[in-house]
Amino acid sequence: MSRIAIIGAGVTGVTTAYSLLQRGHQVTVFERHRYVAMETSFANGGQLSACNAEVWNSSATILKGIRWMLDRDAPLLLNPKPSWHKYSWIGEFVRQIPRYKENTIETVRLAIAARDPFFSIAEREGIEFDLERRGILHVYGTRKEFDAAARVNEILREGGLVRNPVSPEEIASIEPSLSGEFYGGFFTESDSTGDIHKFVRGLSAACERQGVVFKYEALVRSIAHDSHDKIVISLEQGEQVFDAMVICAGVASRAFASMLGDRVNIYPVKGYSITVNLEDEQSQSSAPWVSLLDDRAKIVTSRLGPTRLRVAGTAEFNGMNRDIRADRVAPLVEWTRRHFPGVSTSSVIPWAGLRPMMPSMLPRVGRGQRPGVFYNTGHGHLGWTLSAATAETVAQAIDR
């Protein structure tokens, strides 16, 4: 049994703690917040979505990003203010375009590999998190958009995903509450949704019951190795020594990697969500139960039990800025009103979080340069979807 430290108590950190616990390790998790899942794992889109595994590294994405730069309502927004990290990251992102197909297939395979372990964990530990296994429906407004999605679908199929085309009539049958005119769609019956915050809290409680130690409001000052290659973590409260450690710190992972001589080029890409409180019977009956993805608006939905609807989207390249901007929240509210006119938006809770993205959009999983250092970070918009698979991968690497 080894003493292993984990930095970060979001979905990847807690899932990694659980995987290591199952292998008999003694695990301590350091979290700078007072509770688990208070950053990117707090209020995301709620999708466990292999169908959303297409990486963004394409010429089409670059052209759209340039066109959207002056549109404050655009799904993707780039703050043009100079920043070496931002523009060097974008340069690496562009250099990954030739690997678009390969990286998409790898992401799909990871997402599918994560499904069975994820559901096994939830069932074994009795975690309640508003799970809905009703599939995810992508919708497209024009034939051009649908045809582009059909080409993506061929790549997803190579990765092992079954995502079937559906007609406008079938869209209406799958989710009758959805208003609007659509050329067609794709339906992934095997995908699902839930409340990530509830899941992480439930899993952390299970970990604690079985011996994992969580250190909250723990600010890590430095990480070093002693003369025996043990890892020394310095905090305000003193030093602690471990046999190994895993960095699962989201957008902070880049700074921790720098302390350890590794380059983990994560950039914080802000996403927004609203949680619509369905306070009356009409709103509850008018809100969707099947999860949706509107490709043109880049907006997703998840039904979180009978009384909440999560609507999320947008990507904002603006550094470590966590401000919740009204002009970025408004399109989510307006989209909800347009497509679900029976849903009252009088009670809406906005949120913004920073997705930790690598230029390739593949997570950094595995060993660092120094002894006992491992990473499980950089999952971007698919942290929850991939976490059960990458946690197993890093746990296996530690046991080797």
N, C-alpha and C positions, 0 to 999 in steps of 0.2 A: 504494500500500500504506500502510495506517494502522497505527499502534501502538495496540493496544487492550488494556486491562486487564479482567480478569474477577475478581470477588471471589466466591469459593466454588467448591470442587471436588467438589460432589456431582453427581448425574446431570444437572441442568440446566446447571451451570457447565461441565462437561466436554463435554456435547453442544453447547453454544453455542460453546465453543472450537473444536470440530471444524468446525462450520458456517462460522465466520469463517476458519479455516485454509483451507478449500476455496475461499474467495473471495480468497485471496492476502494476507490480513492477517497482520501480525506480532502474535502473541498471547502475553500473560503472564497466568498464573492465580495468584492469591494465595489460599492456604489456611492457616487457622490451625492445623490439625492436621498431624501428621507424614506423613499419607498421604491419598489421595483417599478419598471415600465413607465417612467415618467417623461421620457423623451419620444423617440420615434415609435416606440411600442405603445403609445398612449391612446391615440385616436386615428389610426390609419384607415384606409378604405375598407378593411375587413375581409378582403378576398384571399383565399388560399387558391391561387390561380396559376396553374401551369399554362393556361391559355393566354396569359399575359407575359409569357417568357421571351417574346421577341426583344432583342437588344435594340438600343436606339442608334447604334453606329451605322448610319446610312446617309447617303447624299441627300435623300428626301428630307431627313430630319434637319440637316444643316440648312437647306434652302428654306424650310418652314421657319426655323429659328431666326434667320436673317429677316424674313418677311414680317415676322411677329414682333420684332424688336421695338417698334414704335406703337404697338397696340397694347395698352395696359390690361385689356381683358383677355389677352392671348393665352392659350393653354401652356405655352412655353415662353418664359420671359428672361432675358439676359440683361443684367445691369452692365452697361458698357464701361463703367468706371474701371480704370486700369488696375489690374492685380496680377502679379506674376503667377501666383498659384492658379488662378482661374484660367488664364490664357495658356499656360503651359499644360494644364489638365485638358483643355479643349484641344490643344495640339495632339496630345496622346490619344484622345478620343477619336479624332479624325484619322489617325494612323491605324486605328483598329477597324476601319471600314472594310478593308479586304477580308477581315475575319468575321464579318457580320453573320454569315450562314453558320459557320463553325461554332461561334459563341452562342448563337440562338439555340442550336441543337443541344449543346452542352447544358444550357440553362434549363431547357425542357426536360432533359433526362434527370437533372438534379431535382427538379420540382416533382416529377413523377416518383422518383426514389424516396422522396420525403413523405409521401402520403401515408403509407402503411405504418411507418414508425410514429408519425404524428398522431394518427387515430388510436394506435395502440397505447401511447402514453396517456392520452385523454381518457380513454376507457379504463385503463389500469388504475389511474389515480382519481377517477371520478370527478373530473374537472368540468364544471358547467360554464359555458361561455357563449351561449346563444348560437350554437352550431346549427346551420341550415345546409343540408346536403341536397340542394335543388338545382345545382349547376350554375353556370355563368353564361349569359346571353350577350354576345356582341351585336351591335346594330349599326347599319351603314345607310346613309341618306341617298347615295347616288350609285350608279353602276360602276363608275370609276373607282370609288372607294371600296366597293364590294370586290371588284376584280383584283385590286391591290391586296385585299385581305385573303383572297383565294390563293394568291402566290405565296403569301406568308404561311398559309395553311399547309401547303406542300412541305415547307421546311419543318413546321411543327410535327407533321406526320412522320417525317424522318426521325425525329426525336422520340417518337412513340406515342404521341398524343392523338386521341380521337376527338375531333372537333368538326361537327357536321353543319353543312349549309342549311339555312332555313329560309322560307319564303315570308313575305309580309303577313300572310294568313297564319303561318306557323308561329311567327313572332307574337301575334295577337293571342294565339292559343296558349303559348308558353307563359306569357305575362299579360293577362287581360287588362291590368290597370294602366299599362303604358299608352300614353297618347302621342300621336305624331305619325308622320308619313316616312316610311323606310323602304329602301329598295330591296333590302334583304339583310341577312345576318348569319352568324355562326353560333352554334350552341355546343358548349362543353358540359355534358351531363355529369362528368366525374369530378368537376371542381366544386368548391363549397365556400362558405363564409362563416364569420363569427366575430366575436369581440376579442381582439388581441389583448387588450388590457386585462380583461377577466381571465383569459387563458394564462398569461404570464403570472398574474397574482396567484392563481390556483396551482400552477406548477411550482412556484417558489415556496408556497406553503407545504406542498408535498415534499420538496427537497429539505425544508427545515425539519419536518417530522422525521426524516430519515438521516439527519445528521449534518447537512450542509450548514455552514455558518455564513450568515449575511452580515456584513459590516456596512451600515448606512452612514450617510454624511461623512464618508471617508474620502478625503482629498489626497490622492497619491502625489507626493512631491517629487519622488525620483525612484528609478529602478536600476539596480546594479547587480553585479555578481561578486560573491566573496571569493576567497582563495581556493575554495573547494567547488567552485562553479554552482553554488547554491544561489538562488535568486533572493535578493534583499529588497523588500518594498518599504520605502520610507513614507510615513504618514505624519500628520500633525501629532498623533498620539504615540509615535515611536516607530520602531522598525519591526518587521516580521520576515521570517526566512522560510522559503519554500523550495521544493525540489523542481517544480516547473510552474509555468504560468501561461494563461491564454488571454490574449487581448481581444475583448469583445465590446469595445467601447464606442462603437458607432463613429460619429464624426470626430471624436477625440482620439481615435486609434492612430491617426497619422502622427500626432505629437508623441504618443507613447512609443510608437515604432522608432521615431527619431532618437529617443533616449537609448534605444537598444541597438542602434546602428543599422536599422532596416528602413527601407523606403516603401511605405504603403500609401500610395497616392490617392487618398480619398478626398473627394470634394463634397461639401454639403449642398445638396439640391433640395430646396424647400418645397414641401407639398402642403396643401390646405385641405381641411375637411370641415363639414358642418354635421352636427348631429341634430336631426329634426325630432323634437319631442311630439309624438302622436298622441295628443291629449284628449281627443274626442273620437267617437265611434266612426264618424265619416272619414277622418284622417287615417285611422287604422285600417279601414276597409279599402281606402283609395291608394295606399302605399304598396309598392311592389314587395313580393316575397322572393322572387327569383332575382339573383344578382345581375346587374346590368353593366355594360361597358359601352358608352357612346364614343365611337372612334373619332368622330370629328371634333367633339368638345373635349375629348380625353378625360371624361368624367365616369366614375364608377359608383355603384350603389351597393349597399348591403343592408338587409333587414336584421336588426338586432332585437329579437323578441317582438312581442306585440306592440310595444309602445315607443320604439326608436327606429329611425331610418338614418343611416350614415351615407353621406354623399361626399365624394372626395375627388380631387384632381389637381391639375396644374403642376408645372415644374418651374422653379424660379432659381436662377443662378445669381445669388446675391451674397455670397460669403456666409459667415456665421450669423447672419441676421435672422432673428426669430420673431420679428414683429408680425402681428396679425393685421394685415392691410384690408380695409373695408372694400377697396376696389378689386381685390383678388377673391374675397369671399362672396361678393355680390353675384358673380356669374353662377356660382353653385346654387344660390337661392333662386335665381331667375330660372335656371335649368329645371329645378324641382317644380316650380310653379307651372312652367310650360308643359312638362311631360306628365305631371301628376296634379292637375288643377284642383282635385278634391282634397289635397293635403294642405292643411294650414301650416304656414311658416311663421306663425306668430311667436313660436318658442324655438329658437335656433341657437345652438352653442357652436361658435367657431373655434378652430384650432389650427395651428401650423407646426410642422415638425421638419427636421432636417434629415433627409435620406442620405446615408453614407455610400457614395458611389465611386467605384473604380472606373478608370477610363474604358476598360473593356466591358464593364457592366457584369463581370464575373466576380464573385467574392474572393477574398484572399483567405485561403484555408490551408493550414499546415505549418511547417517549421519556419522559424526565423534563423538568422545567422548564428546566434549565440546559443549555448547549451540551455535546454529547458524552456526555450521561448517558442510559443506557438500563437497562431492567429486564427480567428474565426470572425471575420468582419468584412465590411464593404459590400453588403448584399443589396444596396440600393432600395428599389421599391418592392423587392421580393423577399425581405428578411423573414417574414413569417412563413411564406411559402416554402423556402429552402431550408429553414433552420434545423429541422429534424435530421435532414441528410448531412448537412455540413457539421453538425454537432457530432454525429457518429464518425465522420471522417477524421475530425481532429482528435477525438478520443482514441480512435484506432492508432493514429500517428503517435500519440503519447505512450501507448502501451507497447510500441515496437521496441 
